[in-house]
Amino acid sequence: MAQEQGFEVYALSFSYGQRHTVELEKAQQFALERKVARHITLDIDLRQFGGSALTADIAVPKSNSLADVEHGIPITYVPARNTIFLSFALGWAETLGAQDLFIGVNALDYSGYPDCRPEFLEAFERLVNLATKAGVEGTQQLKIHAPLLHMNKAEIVLKGTALGIDFGETSSCYDPAPNGAPCGHCDACLLRAKGFAQAGLPDPLLIKYA
């Protein structure tokens, strides 16, 4: 979506100790296919802190339907993850002289994560323009873009399809099998299934691993 708007893209991924490392392989593959200017994968081991089913020895919750999913902030929330991610992106943006940070957070189908809300992004944008040399000197006014923020999963599926995304080469699952097959029962899998169903399209990832 950033490329569609004419931006030259520098892509940043994080190996933070997550159990679903298949997403890093998919990100690298995607960056090559989309011919981004540069793609970096940073190592930050959040397993040292724990506190999440994605980074600690805590079982990823599984349900049969979204109606069974507990309300509130789930155990798959990684403490301060998007704050950490955006902070690293901020540092790279300042060295590049870039003024635009893109992040794929979503405030509709987002499992209750506090760092996926518009209030968080607005507050962080104020922070970044106070916390950098470029911001203080007025040579760089950073803006945070969250193009998926107010889209539901069906709209995201349709937009991605229109942009030529091969969803069979993506991964959403929090607890995939060693071969990358989705578990089908974690929050991320259930939300993905809802999106494809509402979009009226089959999920090519399920076809791939059928």
N, C-alpha and C positions, 0 to 999 in steps of 0.2 A: 504494500500500500504506500510505503514511503517512496519507493521507486516510481510508482504510478504518479506521484505528485512532483516528480522531477528531482528528488534528492539523491545525492551520491551517498551510498550506504556503507558505513563501517559497522560491522556486526560483532556483538559481544555475547559470548556464552560463558556459563560458569559451571565448573566442576566443583560442587560444594559438598560432596559426600552423599549426594542423593542416590537412592537405590535404583532409580530409573535412568541410568546413564545412557540408555539407548537414545534418549533425546539429544545427547551431545553428538552422536554419530549422525543423526538426522539433520541437525543444525549445520554441521560441517558440509554434508552433502548438499543441502539446500543453498548454502552460501556459494558453493562452487557453481551450481546450476544457475543461480541468479546473478552470477558474476558481480558480487559485491566488491567494493574497493579493497577491503581487507576484513578478515574474520579472525578474531582472537578468542581462545578459550582460556579463561583464568582459573587457576586452582586456589580455592579458599575452602578449607576443610571445616565446615560447620558441624561435623560430627563431634568435634572437640567440645561443643556446647550441648549438643543433643536437643532434647525438648520437643522433638517432632517425629512422627512415624516415618518421615522421609529420610531422616538423618540419624536416627537412633534405633536401638533394638526394641522397637515397639511395632506391633502388628498394624498394618494398614487396614482400616475398617472396610468391611465388605458388606454390601446390601444387595437385595434383589430388585429394588426400585428406589427412585428418589424419594418416594413417600416414606421409606424406612430410614432415610438419612437423618441423623440427629440435627436439631437446630442449634445455632450458636457457632462459635469458632471451633472447627474440627481439629483433631490431633495431627492432621496432615499440614496444618499451618506451621511454617518454619519461622521462628522468631526473627523479626526485622529483615526478612529476606529481601523484599523489594527496596527497602532503604539502603541495604548493603549494595545491591545490584546497581541502583541509580547512583550511588556515591562513586563507584568505580567508573561508571559511564560518564559521570561528570568530570572526573579527572582526565579521562581520555579525550572528551570533547574539548576541554580547555587547551590541551596540548595541540589538538587538531585545528583549533580556531573555529570549531563547529558551534552553532547556536541552537541546534535542535536535537533533543533526545526523544527517541521513540521507545515506548514500552507497551507490551501487549496485554496489559491488565484489563479485566472485564468486571463491571459492577453489577451486572444482571445475573448471569449464571456463574457465580464465582465462589461458591461454597462458604461464604461468610468470612473471607479473609479481610482483616482490617486494612491491609496495605494495598487493596485493590479498589479503594473508594475514591471518588473525586476530591473529597476533603483532604485526603492524604497527598494526592498529586498537587493540589493547589498550594498546600503548605510547603511541600518540598520545592516547588518552583520558586516560592519566595525565598526559601533557604539558600538555594543554589546561587541566586543573584546577590546574596550577602556574603557568601562563603568563599568566593573565588577572587583572585587578583583581577581577572578580566571584568568581573561583575562590578567590583568596587571602583575600578578605573573607568568604567563605562565603555570599554572597548568590545564588550561581548554581553548580549542580553539573551540568556538561555531560556528556551521554552521547552516544556515537556508536552509531547504529543502522545495521546492514548487513543488511537483510532478505533479500537475495539470496545472502548469503555461502556458505551451505551447500546451496544449491539447484543442481541441474544445469540445463542449458539447456532440457531438455524440461519440467521443473517450472516454470521461469520462463515458458515459452510458455503452459503450461496456466493458470498463475496470472494472467498478463496477459489471456488470453482470457476467463477468468472475470470479470475486472474490466472487461471491455468495451473493451480496447485494440484499436485497429485497427492491426495490425502492418504493413499495407500503407502506413501513414503513419509508419513508423519507418525508421531507417537504422543498419546495423551496419558497413558496408564501410569499410575503411581507404583504399581507392583507387577511389572511385566515378567513373563517367562524369560529364561536365558536367551531364547531365540528372538525375543522382542514381541512375542504374541501378547496382546492385552489380556488382563485378567477378566474383564467384563463386569466386575462387580464393585470396584472402588468408585469414589465420588466422580473422579475424572472420566472414567469409562461410562458411567451412567449419564453424565451431562453430555458427553460426546454423542452417545446413542440418541438422547433426546433431540439434539441439534440436527442430526441426520434425518431422524424420523419426521420432525417438523418441517424440514426442508424438502421432504419428499424424495430423498436420494438415498441409495444404498451406501454404506460405509465401505470403501474399497479395502480398508485395512482388515475388516472382518472377512471379506472375500479372500484376501491374500492368505489368511491363516485358517481358513475353513477346513 
